Amino acid sequence: MTAPTTYRFSFGPWNISEGADPFGPDVRAAFPHDRKFALYKSLGFDGVQFHDDDVVPGLDQLTAAQIAQRAGEVNQTLRNEGLVPEFVAPRLWFAPQTIDGAYTSNSASDRAYAWERTRKCVDIARAIGSRAIVLWLAREGTYLRESKDARLAYERLLATVNQILAYDREVEIWIEPKPNEPTDLAYVPTTGHAVALAYASTDHKRVKTVIESAHALLANLDPSDEMAFALAHDKLGSVHLNDQNGLKYDQDKNFGAANLRAAFNQVRVLDENGYGRRGEFVGLDVKTMRTQAGSPVVDHLKSSRRLFLHLLEKVRTYDRARVEDCRARRDYEALELYTLEHLLGVS
C-alpha cells in the first residue's frame, strides 16, 4: 500500500503585503523583503515562489554580471534558510513596454523586450536552483477584441513557449490561466487552453499548468475539476490555493474562507490522484484582509496551511466504501448528506 503523501508548502514573498489596493493607501508598514525568508520555516513552509524581480530588483537597469551576482546572493540565502525555490515568473505587466501585452503586443520592439526579460528570468531561475518558469499571461489579452489579431496572438504565445524550451533544455514552463484582470478578456483563460498550448509545443512534457483556485472561480469553473483535468494529462505543475467570493476581482482570500466544500474537493482531488508524490508543492497565494493591523502579518498563511491539513484529515477519513455504495445505488441525496455531515464532524 502506498504511504500517504507528506505535503510541502510554498508561498511568494508578496503574500506578506502592506495592504494596498487600487482605491487607497497602504495600511501596514512595509516588512523588508530580504527578512521574509527567515519567516518561512517557522510558518511551516519549505518553498519560495518568485517573480524575477523578487530575486533581482530593478533587473532591467542591471548588467548581466550584476544580475548574476544578486541571484547568487539569493541562492545562498535560500540555502542558509533551508528553502527551495519553487519557480520564477517574469513580471511582464509593470513595464511600459507591456502596457498592451508582452508576447502578444502589436509592437515588435515591445515583443523583443518581453523575450529579453523572459530570457533573463530563465537565467535567474537556474542561478537560484529552480527549473520551473511560470507564465502568468497577465496582459496577453484585450480590452476590445478588434485591437489584436487573436489567431496571431495565440501563434505568438506558442512561439514564445517554444523559444523558452529551445533556450534551456531543462526548464519546465508552467502556464497559469486567468480569464481576466488586468485585461478584460485573456487569451489563455482556463486550464484547457493551457493544456492545449502545451500539447502544441515542441516538447509538451515540459509544459504544464499552475491552477489558482480564485482564477478558476473567476472563470465560473470548479477548481477541483480544473485540477482533475490537468492531473489526467499529467500537466499539474503546481497549485495556488486560495478562495474567492463570486465573480469579482481577484480576492486571494484564505483557502476555504468562502467555500469549505469546494476547498475539501480540491484537497480530495489532489490527494486521491497522487499530487505531491514527486515533490510538487502545495502553493498558497493568499492575501490577508486589507484592514488587518501589524507587521509582518502572517496569520493568513498559517491559517490557510492549517485549513488544508484539517481538510486533508477529512479527505483521508472519508468513507470511500460508503461513497461507492451511494454511487452504485445512484443515491446522491444520501451522498450529499454524508459529505456535509462528514465536513461538520457529525457523521
SULVEN-V654678 format. One line per field, one symbol per residue. ss: DSSP state (A for helix, B for strand, O for the rest). A space follows every 10 residues. Layout:
# SULVEN-V654678
ss = ???
This chain:
# SULVEN-V654678
ss = OOOOOOOBBB BBAAAOOOOO BOOBOOOOOO OOAAAAAAAA AAAOOOBBBB BAAAAOOOAA AOOAAAAAAA AAAAAAAAAA AOOBBBBBBO OOOOOAAAOO OOOOOOOAAA AAAAAAAAAA AAAAAAAOOO OBBBBBOOOO BBOOAAAOOA AAAAAAAAAA AAAAAAAOOO OBBBBBOOOO OOOOBBOOOO AAAAAAAAAA OOOAAABBBB BBAAAAAAOO OOAAAAAAAA AAOOOBBBBB BOBOOOOOOO OOBOOOOOOA AAAAAAAAAA AAOOOOOOOO BBBBOOOOOO OOOOOOOOAA AAAAAAAAAA AAAAAAOOOA AAAAAAAAAO OAAAAAAAAA AAAAOOO
